[in-house]
Amino acid sequence: MILFLAYSAVLLSFASGGIALAHLYKSDVNKQWVFWSLGASGAMAIFAGLGELVNPEIRLDTLNLGLPWLPWHVHFDSLSAFFYLVIGIAVFAVSFYAPHYTHHEQKNAQNFAVLSLFTGLFIAGMLLVLLADDAFMFMIAWELMSVASYFLVAFQHENAANRRAAFLYLLMAEVGALFIILAFGVVASFADGFTFDALRASTLSTTWMSIAFVLALLGFGMKAGLVPIHVWLPEAHPVAPSHISALMSGVMLKVALYGLIRFCFDLLPEVHWEWGVVLLVVGTVSALGGILYAMMQQNLKRLLAYSSVENIGVIVMVLGLSMIFLANDHQELAALGLLAALFHAFNHALFKNLLFLGAGMIHHQTHELNIDMLGGLIKRMPKTSVLFLIGCMSISSLPLFNGFVSEWLAFQTALQVDVLDNGVLRSLIPVSAAALALTAALAAACFVKVFGLIFLGVPRSRHAEKAKEIEDKGMLAAPALLAGLCFFFGIFPNVMLNLINNVAQQLLGSTLPPQGELSGLWLAPVSAQQASYSAPLVLIGALIAAGVCFWVLRRNPSTVTRIAPTWDCGFGGLTPRMQYTSSAFTMPLRRIFSPVFLIDEKIEKTMREHTTMNVAEVRYTLHIQDHSWVRLYQPVERGVNRVAKQVGRIQTGNIRTYLGYSLATLILLLWVVS
Amino acid sequence: MNWLIAILQTVLFVALAPLLAGFLKFCKCRLQNRKAPSLLQPYRDLLKLTRKQPVISEDASWLFCLAPYIIFSSMVLAATVVPLIAVDLPTSASADVIVLVGFFAFARFFIALAGLDIGTAFGGMGSSREMTISSLAEPAMLMAVFTLTMTASTTNLSGAIGHVLNEGLILRPSFVFALFALILVAIAETGRIPVDNPTTHLELTMIHEAMILEYSGRHLALIEWASQLKFMLYGVLIANIFFPWGIAESFGLSALGYGLLVIVGKLIFLCIFLAFAETAVAKMRLFRVQEYLGFAYLLGLLGMLSHIILESTR
């Protein structure tokens, strides 16, 4: 039954693409069926995921697809189910959002067919990755996901920058896939067969295991966007249509994480604490680097993409902690770490989807994504602003919202370090916890900037001034659903945590310590003495405190608020251009963390009438570049070009040379054969 | 009964906060050879503000009017968590020290948004600086707090204080480092000299005052009260974590009374110390603050390392 639901989710998303194709050739097919089918696929994925998580059981199946002697092995356990749930929620929300958002594309049947076909393939690919139980099926599904999403990134290909971003994306996806194939290959060469069961039973030496781990980390990390191999992410995610960016950033990165977790915790026979340290360090660097670069962005979608790098970093860091505890035989604490990581992955999918959909709404109404050209939207788009504010509060990990709970669990995991014997680990982990604190605080600063500059203040452009609220109900319903879930899981995180506990049980063979409590009111992961948090009580307290002071202060009728013009210090003529901009807001942090960025800042002054005092015009340009472009990508690119040039020398264009090559090859082969 | 005492303690916290601010002002005035205003002056100011008609800019949104209530209630919530006169109260289990930091972050998020709401340069300047300083202060604070929580192996404030009480008077090097780190962070976070000057207005160096420049009437009263509360929260946190002796461990009337007397004594001592420091030190440039907070972070880190190397039982 559960497997049937899982299959039908895949088939329905294929169907969604198929309906779009049918619509292209027979225009009497109702194109709304595309979205209904997508929504049904999301709902099926949610049901399949929930059904499996509530009643965890490993479900196996074999499909006679593909090559005749290589059937596809299918496997649906609680880890797959958890990610099924994540994808399901996102796809379900997007299916409400897309009909109105894509109404411009719907006018052109061909564009619409392309967009819908590849959306369907992309989602089916992601779901199939989760179902795979052998390396072949895994790689086929993985490539389906990567290539389909390439066409989505390249969808608006009229723009040269978009084509370039899409090519970069394809290149990175394929290089990453090569690493993953190599990782599977290393393990498979010590096993008999490519099924995951065979891989699990393989006997590797520690060296080969570590090589496989590094290859998998490179391959999956490239897809997930870990620093320093993240540069495709801020290029590719912003250029896709917003609901696709939401799926890519919110969900596709999670599929990469699924691959990493499946490979390291499940397929490899054992884990080593050194790998945990690698994940911890890489995660910390990604988290800090991601948020620092996010802060410097002016394009909203680029900023959100960099913020995904940060969140993936946080998740990988906590996974590293879990691995360290697992390798040191503290199964229950490893379960705590896994719980924190998976819950953060879930939360990130919710609020990043919400924020990308919000960005799409802003773009839809103002045709603007540059933060410095917006402002004052809170009055013009009141509903959108509330939904976006909830997203900003969740991602800044403020109490009462879901982001805080997973961050809190991450801190609790890090603080259990006292059980370890290794002195280096005992001092490294608290430092990374402090880095996590810095990340969280910088994220809050970043999203104060985002919300403050886009929604508050006075409009900075005519587009922003003329913006109107979204009228389509579906387009508001999708982010409203996600915002509601953000708040719900912030108050009642235990609903989800109890389900994830089953994943830990199946994957690590251990759940949270029995002294811990995950009841309706209390969240005490280790024991009530060590740490406890009760979001419902905090919410009640907040409501009482705010209610009392509101009631007391509003009693006096003579103190009704008076509306007056903003005080202009007596000079007059306040203009929107006097407001703080994005680069002004982040200037102190840019200066403090200046070694992290490649800053190119120019101030050009034009003087009036050859004097040195009388300034006629000032031109300020600021360009911030990512270190990994200059330090990693460009050297690799130059190296590849140089090698290609050397190899190109054998191409002389002279037929006699080619005949010579053939002769040499023949002689060589004859020599080898004899 | 326990809940009643918890609520009573919170009310006491909120009620005493302006008095503490008044006393600090009193000490500073006496040190600078000025005549001090009455200790009750902060109460009079708050009362005056609540009776005035608030003026709001025409560019303000609903967020601007709502923010003071959010800021004040998150500070009140923070006050329910920090033990003032007694430990083991039921409210302190509902949130631990990480959530306490979260409450501060919540209030800061909204005060920074309120600063950006009007669309003046002053508001943006204040918000930008506040978020910068606090994002540097937060890791330093957590580093100091982690030292404590690792020693007590709990992040629950009541539990940690109980642990220090049970251990008796032991001089731990890690606690000395953590104490100084926390004092430096507290000074930065509550906007005191040398990081920010709470008495300036309309000066290019101001941070907190720049954000709340547009507030008036009851909104201003709430924000002022919230910042006095924040000041007292940090004071009580430092006093009760590192010198918890005298805090009530049972809920008898005499124990509670004694607890109140002791915490008042500790806070008086802290205020005098702070007044001396503020009189002796000048405000520093904005771009020296990262060195100051970096030093605080370093102290926290040293505390953590000395806990791991010197004091750990393994």
Interface residues (C-beta under 8 A of the other chain):
Chain A: G375 G376 I378 K379 L389 M393 S396 S397 L398 P399 L400 F404 W408 F411 Q412 L415 V417 D418 D421 G423 R426 S427 P430 V431 A433 A434 A435 A437 L438 A440 A441 L442 A444 A445 V448 K449 F451 G452 L453 L456 G457 V458 A528 Q529 Q530 A531 S532 Y533 S534 L537 V538 G541 A542 A545 A546 C549 F550 L553 N556 S558 T559 V560 T561 R562 I563 A564 P565 T566 W567 C569 L574 P576 M578 Q579 Y580 A584 F585 T586 M587 P588 L589 R591 I592
Chain B: T50 R51 K52 Q53 P54 V55 I56 S57 E58 D59 S61 W62 L63 C65 Y69 I70 F72 S73 S74 V76 L77 T80 T91 A93 S94 A95 D96 I98 V99 V101 G102 F103 A105 F106 R108 F109 A112 L113 G115 L116 D117 I118 G119 T120 A121 G123 G124 M125 S127 S128 R129 M131 T132 S134 S135 L136 A137 E138 P139 L142 M143 F146 T149 M150 S153 T154 T155 N156 G159 L202 L213 E214 G217 R218 A221 L222 L286 F287 Q290 Y297 G300 L301 M304 L305 I308 I309 S312 R314
